């Protein structure tokens, strides 16, 4: 009996110890470091000499194929050098890399030379001449001098005549330091957040979401330990508006990044800025030119923001090198992978992994449209499988660094892809499920208490800013469109089910088509226009019984369609880019604001707003003049309206409790500029703001006040793009 008690007591102690280990988020972690460090990922420690020519960035990273082999490179416009400082490398470490040149480079020169210095000591020098062996890569190794401590590494390229374009550059490929493994204890406060976004990834092509093909075993294993949001949506069906929503917590009608040349408004706080302000080291490794161009503003808040035009493995290798260099700190990393995006060209054996299922006997002479669709999807699935292998290798290395359980991982996509389910291809042209339904799961770091489960409540990319903000005590702006998803998780854990009040708003305006949509309680309304012929289509689908959106229920569900249309119209009336806004503030609750608005042809879509609800508003119309009266909710009230298509000017009179406001208490636009007289006589440019105002009401005064403003988001001009960028955007179809 005593033996049984001892065994029982030991079992209890083991369980308690295991529980303490799990609850103590980082206790006892050990990192295995020194295996390999991809130097191209240490962008914050790089210097290039000389500086760039023709305005190009000094440090560029992209993939190049030489001799049939693809590698990740940085080009050197020889004579030039690239150097890294503060590189960790133990005794016995070796630097390995490849060098090569495109044919254009060999046509211009007969020879180039490479030399390597470590801490000022030359350790390698080689010359290469054009000829039979010039088409491929030349692999080099340089043992590092046996010293401890941070290293300074320099790779230099010499060539005559000097390179005058990137086509003539000497290519330095995959510089990696490999050394003996060593273990080190990690401090308790280390760990971080990884947001991993896969461009153009449909939710239904992943195994955990129901794909019949084995496309994603590594991602599936990660999802199995995460909160999985089954009904997750991107706000748009193409990259730019969706990523802007993820970064800001605002939907496209509020952040305004809705065209190929739109820029992220300077006044919209970003998730990366909030993380940096909270003490996180921040970095982004991005493969998509719609995000990486500096003028678009997506790099705000990131100390390192590196454009990497390479496959998933190359991008993840560089991100991992940066993470390893920050393993003792708190870090926030955004990684944007591009592999499933067209053209569907999976590498190596992945090209035939699923196409053999479609055409086991080889391609027929005539390929039908349906067979073409199946082949394209098989290649798309092959891209996902290749990416999944890279993700699996990355997660394994993250585990050996001791950071897998210390890192909260968010996995999602910016949009899906259509394979003629509704007659279209690719993305950006509509808001059907295959285009906007995306994977979304959150695997919490140990100690956060995020138990794995499926979550039925609607979720969107706009929810990530407030959710991560709550988890990591970031400063989250008031008035975001997103919500803390953990609130809905707790609701379902209590057995209350999904929140039926949540709605998803969807939009796209690309390729001469505009589509908007709203989803609520399983019903989805889509209103789309084709500008090429002026045709308009309204569709209503019941997703629980019709997930493929094949049966339009507009005729039989007229009242439901009207309800969703009113919800969509109210959203767009208050937040659209061509909307005027009056934002009032009173010194005390109970104020009633009023006045009139006069414009040729009158005004349209006049709405009152109080928080997240539409406030009642009294109106009178006499010709071109519309009178209004609205009660404050607390001390604030707002209303929004649109002008007629041909209206260029308007006049506004403003009152509080039947007393005209003082011109000094009427603010114009987003700053401190005041009106000179009432009534106001205005044009759109008089009150435009480049960033949506999250708190538009005037400062608190002893007197009632009002701000008159109109959201006018910034955008580049075609003329602002370099010839290289313009050609790239045209190839992607984003610029005609």
Secondary structure, DSSP 8 states (H G I E B T S, - for coil): -HHHHHHHHHHHHHHHHHHHHHHSTTTT-EEEE-SEEEGGG-GGGEEEES--STT--SS-EEEEEETTEEEEEEEE-SSEEEEEEEE---TT-EEEEEEEE-HHHHHH-SEEEEEEEETTEEEEEEEEE-STT-SS-EEEEEE--S--S-EEEEEEEEESS---SGGG-EEEEEEEEE---EEEE--TT-EEEEEEEETT--GGGSGGGT-SS---HHHHHHHHTSEEETTEE-SSSSHHHHHHHHHHS--HHHH---STTB---TTS--HHHHHHHTT-EEEEEE--HHHH-GGG-TTTT-SEEEEEES-HHHHHHHHHHHHHHTTTSEEEEEEEE-TTSSS----GGGGTTTHHHH-TT---SS--HHHHHHHHHHHHHHHHHHHHHHHHHHHHHHHHTT-TTTEEEEEE-S---EESTTS-EESSS---HHHHB--EEEE--TTS----EEE-S-EETTHHHHHHHHHHT----TT-S---HHHHHHHHHTT----TT-EEEEEEEETTEEEEEEEETTEEEEEEEETTTTEEEEEEEETTT-TT--S--TTT-HHHHHHHHHHHHHHHHHH-TT-EEEEEE-SSTT-EEEEEEE-TT-EEEEEEEETTEEE--EEEEETTEEEEEEE-BTTEEEEEEEE-TT--EEEEEEEETTEE--GGGEEETTSS-B-SSSSEEEEGGGSEESS--TT-S----SS-EEEEEEE---B--GGGS-HHHHHHHHHHTS--
